[in-house]
Amino acid sequence: MNFIDEAKILVKAGDGGRGCVSFRREKYVPKGGPSGGDGGKGGDVVIKADGRITSLIDLRYRRHYSAGRGQHGMGSLCHGKDALGVTIRVPAGTVVKDGESGDVLADLTKEGEEFILAKGGRGGKGNAHFKTSTHQSPRFAQPGEKGEERNLKLELKLLADVGLIGFPNAGKSTLISRISSARPKIADYPFTTLIPNLGVVKFGEFGGFVVADIPGLIQGAHRGKGLGIRFLKHIERTSLLIHLLDLSPDTGRDPVADFNAVNIELKEFNLGLSKRPQVVCLNKIDIPEAREAAVELLKFFRDKGITVFMISSATGEGTKELVDHVGSAVEGLKKEGHEKEAH
């Protein structure tokens, strides 16, 4: 599995270089005075969002990151060089947390966004810095400051506009392969999808939106059952959810009970997720019994004020209408968000 969405790392910024104790010793300069230069600054450890990277897998294999020490000061008022920093490149959507307290330090949601994880220590001042009219031969200098050291936890939350949710085998992978160019693994057994899949859905002449296919939820997902607890965080950034319900008769499932169960899991994990706009899809209507059941369920969801579509992920029936509706809704939500930011 190449998709890694969590990692723990230790970062250590560089120490500052020490200041120099030195005196001018030049011919014909009997009282040359102090000439010790300052030490250089230690390197910073920086984290940067890079669109070319899709997971945190590199950080699983390299967990320690250290920047260089600043160069020591030298005589003749020569200052030490500042050390080069270290840049850790991660996918956009990475959240940086303190490894001890769990506090969020940074949330890198934009390409090129940076954050200093650990600051390098300042260089010490040489003895030339301490010369005064009453103390003309200082024989001391400052040591460089220690660089910061931190244990950190990184979490990747996918940047998607729409999240596909539903019980295992509800047809999420088939739907995302139908409406986008994504090609996730599809099979007729539970938990076929072991990692989130992203697909770009074309909408309008130039627009589109990103859909995340989240591995199937089950009851108790927020407590760690199934795969849900690990991947629920990936729909926290979405603006809209597509909730797929499996209506095929051979499963013996109750679509209404499934709908309520998944929404309970969303609420228990993050109250805001349960309030996210949802579109319900009554799936697998290519099966006659499922189509009959879907007709009966239409009124139930419409009475609740929920937008509902009858679709077949397998044949594509109803998916164009679904994409048109979701695309318009996402555009509206984005515009609303931009207006709020402007105010």
N, C-alpha and C positions, 0 to 999 in steps of 0.2 A: 504494500500500500504506500504510494508516494505522497499522498496528501497528509501533511502533518499540520495541525492547527494549534498546538500548544508546545511550549518549550521553556525550560528554565536555564538561565545563564548567569555567569558571574563576570562582572566587568570591573576592571581596575584601570583608572586613569594614571597617567605618568606623573612621577614625582618631579618637583621643580629642581633645577640644578643649583648647587650651592654657590654662594658668592665667594670671591677670591680675596685673600689677604696678600697684597703685593705692594712693593715700593719701587719707585723709579730709581734705577741705578745707572745713570748715564754720565759720561765724562763731561766735566765742566758744569754739572748740575748737582752741587753738594747737598742741596735740600730739595730733593725731587718730590717727596711727599708720597702719600698712598696712591696706588694705581690699580687696585683690584676691581675687576669688572663684575657685573651682576650675572647671576645664573639664568638660564633660559627657562621658560614655562614648560611644564609637562604636557603631554598630549591629551586631548579630550577623547572620550569614547562617545561616538554619535550614532544614532539610529536614523535611517532614512527610508522612506517609502519608495519602492521601485516597482514600476508596472510590469517589468519583465519577470518578476518572481511571483510564483503562485502559491507557495507553501513555506512553512518554517522548517523544512526537512534539513537544511544545512546546519541549523542551530542545534539539531539533535546530535550531530556528529562532532561539532565543535562548540563546547559550552563555556570556555574561558576566553575572554577578550581583554588584552592588555595594551595600553598605549605606551610609547617610549618616554624615557626620562629626559628632561631638559638638560642641555649641555652645561657643564660647570663654567663659572666665570674664569677669566684668565687675566694675567697681568697686562700692563700697558692699556688699561681701560677697555679691554676686549670683553664684550658681553657674550655669554653663551647663547647658542641657537635655541629657539623654541622647538620642541619636539613635534613631529608629525602626529596627527590624531589617527584614530581608527574609526572607520565607518562600517556599521553593520546594516546591510540592505535587507529589507523585509517587504512583504506584499502590502499594498495599500489596504487598510482595514485592520492593521495590527494594533492591539491595545497593550500598553506597557504598564505592568503593575509592580509595586514593591514586593519583593519576595517574602518579606517578614510581615508587614502590616496588611498587604493586599490592596493598598490605596492605588488608585489609577494615577499614573504619572503623565501619560501621554496617550493620545488616540490619533493615530496617523491615518487619516481618511483621504488624503489627496496625494497625487503623484508628486514626488520631490519634497514632501514635507519632512522636516528634520526635528530632532530633539536631542539635547545633550544628556546622555545617560549618566556620565561621570565627568566632572571637571578636573582638568589637570592642575597640579599644585603650582603656585607661583614660585618663580626663581628667587633665591636669596640675594640680598644686596651685598656687593663687595665693599671692602673697607673704604674705598674712595668716597662712597656715599655718606660716610659718617664723619668726614673731616669737618671740623669747625675751627673758629678762630682761637678757641681755648683748648682744643684737642686736635692737634695737627698730625698726629701719628697713630691713628686708631689701628690696633693690632687684632681686630676681630671682624668677622663678617657673618652674615646670616646663612643658616642652612636652608635648603629649599623646602617648601611645604610638601606634605604628602598629598598624592592624588586621591580622589574619592574612590571608594570601593563599594560595590552594591551587588546584592543578590536580586535578580529580577525574574518575573514570570511574564512571558509573552503569550498573548492569545490572539488568534486570527478570527475575525468575524467578517464573513463574505460581504462584499459590497454589491448587493442585488436590489433591484426595485421591487421584485415580486417573489414571494416564497410559496412553494408548493408543499402543502401539508396533507396529512391523511394517514390512515393505518397502513401497515405493510400490504403490498399487492393491490393497492387502490388504483394503480395505473399511472403514478406520477412520472416514472422514468419513460414510459411509453408516450405520455403527453409531451414531455419536454423534447423528446426526439421528433415528435410530430410537428411542433410549432417552432423549433429552432434547429440549428445545425449540430447541437450536442448529440453525442451517441453513447449514452450510458449503458451499462450492462442491463439486460432485460431477461428475466426468467420467471417461471411460475412457482416460485417458492418465497417464503417470507424473508425479509432482510437481504434481498438481492443487492440493493444499493447499500454499500458500506461507507461511502464517502459522499459529501455533497457534490452535485454537478451543477455547473453554470451553463446557461444557454442564452444567446442573444436573439431576441425575437424582433424581426423587422416589422415596423409599423409606420404607415404613412409613406411619403415619398423619400424622406431622409431620416426619419426618426426610428426609434426602437427602444426596447427596454430589456433589462437583464433579469432572467428568472433563475432562482436557485431551487433545485430539487433536493429536499431535505430527507435523509433516511427515515423510514417509517417510525412513527410514534406508536407507543402502546400505553395502556394504563399504567401509571406509576413511573412514567419516563422522567418526571421532575425529581424522583427519588433515586434515579440511577438505573431503572430497569430498561432493558432493551438498549437501543442506540440513542434514544432521544436526548438524554441529559447532555451528551457530548456535543450534539449538533443543534440543539434548540437555539443556542446563542447566534447561529448563523442567520436566523430570520429576525434578529433584533433590529437590524438596520433597514429592513424592507418597509415599504410604505403601504403594501397591500398583500393580502394572502389569498391564494386560490386553494380552497378546501375540497379535495376530491373524496367522493363517497362511492364505494364499490357496491353496485346494485346487482351483481351477478347472483343468481339464486343458489348456486352450489356452495357458496361460502357459509350460508346460514347466519350471516351478520345482519344486525338491525342498523340501517343507515342513520336513523335519528339518535340511537344510543352511541354510535361511533362519533357522530358530530358533537354530541355533548361531552363525550369522554375526552376528545382531543382538545376541546376548548377549556376543559378543566385543567388539563396539563399545561396549556399556555398560560392560564391564569396563575397557577401555582409556581410556575417558573419565573414569570415576569408579568405583573398585572397589566402593564402597558400593551403586551402582546394580545391579550384577550379583547382589548378595545380597538385593535387594528382593523381597518375595513376588510371584510371578507367577501369573496365571491364563491358560492357553492357550485360545484360541478357534479351532477348526477351521472356517473360514468358507466360505461359498458352497455349503452342502450342498443348496441348492435345485437344484443341478445333479446329476443322477444319478451321474455318474462321481466327483464330489467327495464325495458321500455315501458311496460305496463306499470311497474312500480314507480318509475320516474314521474309519470303523469300524475299519479296520486300524491307524490311528494311535492310537486310544484307548488300547490296551494299552501301546504304547511310552511314552507320557507318564505313564500311571498307574504304570508300573513305576519311573519316575524320581521318583515321589512328587509329581508336578505335577497340580494340579487342572485338568481339561480339560473343555471344553464343545463340543458340535457346534451351530453356529448358522448362520443365514442373515441377514446384515445387511439384505438386500434384502426378504425376506418377514417377518422378525421371529421366525422359528422359533428357539426356544431362548434368546431374549434375556431373557425374564422370569426364567427360572431363573438366568441369568447375573447379572442385576441383583440378585436376592434374595441370591445368594451373595456378590457383591461388597459389597453394602450391609451385610450382617452382618459381613463381614470388616473393613470400614472402621470400623464402630462398635467392634468389638473392639480394633482397633489404636489407635483414639483413646482408649478407656478405659485401655488398657495404658500409653499415653503420659502420661495424666493421673496415673495412679498412680505412675509413675516420678518425675514432677515433684513430687508430694506428698512423696515420700521424699527 
